């Protein structure tokens, strides 16, 4: 069980490429563990053996490798494996799941920025996933700054970064619109501050949220 004694908690991090969300997801997981919580840190696409195999198909290679429709199907296949093998067992065990991306990324990337396919994204999500995080931290960042940071990593997983600054701008707008539609779940965090200050803000938000949840 978590420290609060409640059932498992599902938290996600979202943001454009290079926003620092992966760093902040790790920081929150470390801080929660230091406070005595049982935490599973995971990621999308990936987070389970089969999902990691699909990840390589999605994040490597030419930007035009897949159509948006094919990407939606691949992401949902990876997400279903992730859900079955990692997320549901952890929640059933009372752990806190911190996921670097989840379904919001598909809603924004393939649903609005890559193509106008949000109805298809939502229908497939309802049919094969059927769960969303209880709390989502959206790390907001200037697209030009984030893109430069993302490409500088030379990770080999830069298929979406290679779609360029205009695409990252559309992504940011899509995420902010999604946050406005779901203020009860999505907390927008300014990622322009030093990473420790951003991590402090997230830790405070998380602590307050857990207290309210336990009340």
Secondary structure, 3 states (H helix, E strand, C coil): CCCCCCCCEEEEEECCCCCCHHHHHHHHHHHHHHCCCCEEEEECCCCCHHHHHHHHHHHCCCCCCCCHHHHHHHHHHHHHHHHHHHHHHHHHCCCEEEEECCHHHHHHHHHHHCCCCHHHHHHHHHHHCCCCCCEEEEEECCHHHHHHHHHHCCCCCCCCHHHCHHHHHHHHHHHHHHHHHCCCCEEEEECCCCHHHHHHHHHHHHHHHHHHHHC
